[in-house]
Amino acid sequence: MADHLRHPRLRRRRHPAPGERPAGDSKVAVLGLGRFGRSLALELMRRGWDVLGIDSDTGIVQKTGDELTHVAAADCTDPQALEQLGLGQFSRAVVGIGTDLEASILATSNLVDAGVPNIWARATTRQHGQILERIGAHHVVLPEHEMGERVAHLVTGRMMDFIAFDSDYALIKTLAPRIVGGVPLGESRVRSTYGVTIVGIKRPGADFTHATAETVVQPGDVIIVTGKTRAVEAFAELE
């Protein structure tokens, strides 16, 4: 193992983006600065968080050095390297390593052993995710699976966006079907008939606003709908 990975050096680069900083502890460690990890780290910076980015690839570390609060070239599978970087002092950490299963598991295990109270870990398969949960990851994300599911809904139906909150509950953006137009939502019986709730509405040329019982949906309106996944899928197919 290269000496600089055994004895990582923390390099301070820049302050988070201007704007309202998060209240309280605002530090997050991101282990793995590939496409997923870097994108996540940059978004956290944009939101005002202090981000420590760690990767074993010195080239990647150099490229992201001017973008994050701190960067370090270190082996995330080495508990001593993470200890030297003070990972035990972080309340939040994300393991962005995906394709290297062993490195993902070891990095997550190291964070658990360091006592990090909130650990997010990226998984590439459900089996991978189950392993990460068993060793102590508090939150597991499957970005490829979730994005594939989301795009599948957009390709095969009238939905403009789809977000799954659980295995059987979702939120969608879709064009309003004619069947709900012309009467206030409180009189439309959408919830009792279709098992969904219209929570937001956007008129052509206007911004989104909350939908109320008095809201009257018109042709061309875009609506936000929540409910059981099968129910919102069926509702989105209405003409």
N, C-alpha and C positions, 0 to 999 in steps of 0.2 A: 504494500500500500504506500502511496506517495506520502512523503513526510508532511506536506501541507494539508493533507487530509487527516493525518493523525493529530496534528496540532493546528486546528483551524484558527484563522485570524478574522475577527469581526471588523468589518469596514463600514463606517458610517458614511452615507452618501447624501441623502437629502431629506428634507422635511416632507410630511404628507401634503397633499394638495390643500390649498386654502379652502376655508369653509368651516362649518360647524363641526367640531371634533366630537367623537363619541364621549358620553359621560363615563367617568370612572376609568377602569383599566382599558387602555386603548391599544394594547400590544397583541399582535398575532404572529405566530411563526408559521411559515409555509415551507414544508419539506418537499423538494422536487420542483424545479422551475421549468418543466416542459411546457407544452402548449396550455394545458389545463392549469397548472400551478402558477405560471406567469400571468395568465389572464385573470385568475382569482386575485393574485397579489396586487395587480395594477388597479383592479376595481376597489379593493380594500383601501389602497392609497388614495384613490379618488374620493372615497367616503371619509377620509380624514384619519385613518388608522395608521399606527406605526407598524411597519411590516419588516420582519426578519426573514429574508429569503435564503434558503440553504440548498445547495446542489453539489454533487460530486464532480460535475463537469466545470472546470475552470473557465472554459470558453463561454458557457451559458452565464456563469456568475459575472464575468466581465461585461457581457452584453446588457445585463439587467442592473449593473452596478449604479448607474445614474438614474434608475427608475424607482428604487425602493429605499426605505429608510436605512436599512442595514442589509448587507449581503455577506455570505460566507461560503467558501469552498470547503465542504466537509462531507465525510461519509455518514449518511443518515442511519446506517445500520450499526454504527459504532457508538455505544452508549457513552463512552468517555468523551468522544468528540462533541456530542450533544450536551453533555454536562459542562464542558468548557465554554460552550456558547450560552449557558444559563437557561436552558430550556425548562428546567424545573421551576423557574420564576414566572413562566408564562401561564396564563389561565386559559388560553386558547391556542390550538395548533391544528394545522391541516396537513395531512399526508397526501400530497398530490401525485405520488408515484403510482403508476398504473400497470404498465406492461411487465415490469420486473416484479413478479409475485413475491419472491423471497425478500427483496428489499422493502417492499410495501409492508409485509408482515413484521419484519424485524424493526423497521422504523416506528411502526405503530406500537409494537411491544415496548420499545425504548421509551416512548412518550408515556405509556401506562406506568412503567417502572419509575419514571421521573415524577410521577404524581400530577401530571397535567390534568386538570379537572374537566376540560371540554376538548375532546379530540374528534375531529372530522377526518374521515379517510375515504379516499377514492377507491372504488372497486371496478373491475372490468367485467365480472360475472357475478351472478347471485351467490354462487358457491364461494367465490373470493370474498364477497361481502359478509357471508355467514362466518367465515374464519376471522375476519377483522372484528366482528361483533363479539365473538367468543373470547378473543384475547383482550378485549376491553375498549374498543372504539365506541364512543358514545353516539356517533352519527356516521352512517355510511351512505355515500352517494354513488350512483351508477350513471354518470353523465351520458355515456354512449347509449345505454339502454333507454334512459328517460328521454333523450332527444329523439331516438328512433321512434319511440311510442308517440311522441308529440307530433313529429312530422307525418307519421302514418295517418293520424287523425286529420291532419290538414289536407293531405293528398287525396284521401278517399271520401271526403264529405264537404259540407258547406262551411265548416268552421274556419275562422280566421286566426284563431289561436286556441291552444288547449294546454291546461296545466292540471296535472294530477296531484292531489294533496294526500291521497292514500290509495290503497288498492281498489277502493270502490267509491271514491268521491272526487269530483273534478270541478273545475271552473273553465268556461269556454267563452270566446268572443265570436259572435256570429251575426249575420243579417237577420233582422226580425222577420219571422214568418207572418204571412198575411192573417193567419188565424187569430193572432193576439192584437191586431191593430184596431183602432177606431173606438175602443172603450177604455176606461181607466183600468189599470192593472188590478185594482182591488175588486173589480167586477168581472175580470176575464177568466177567473178560475184556473189560471195557469198552474198553480201549485197543486190543487186538488186533482186536476185532469192529467197533468203530465209529470207531476212529482218533481218539478224544478222551481227555482225562484229567480226572477229577473232582478238583479241588484244594481245594475248600472245601465246608462243609455247615452248614446252619442248621436246628436242630430247632425245631418250633413253640414259641414263647415263650422261646427261648434265643438266644444270640449266635452269630455265625459262628465256626467253628473250622476248623483245617486238617483235610483228609481224609487218612487213612493207609490202608495196605493192610488194616488190621484194622477200619476203619470199616464199619459195616453201615447202608446207607441204608434209611429207612423211609418209608411213604406219608405225604405231607404235608411232607416235608423239602424245603428249597430248597437247590439245589446250584450251585456255581460250576464251570464247565466250560471248558477251553481246547482249542484244536486248529485245524486248517485250517478256514477259514470255511465251506466247503460241508459239512464233517463235523459241525461244531457245529450248523449249521442243520438238518441231517437228524436229529441226535440230539435236538434240542429238539422235533421233531415226534412222537417216540415217545410212545405213551400209557402 
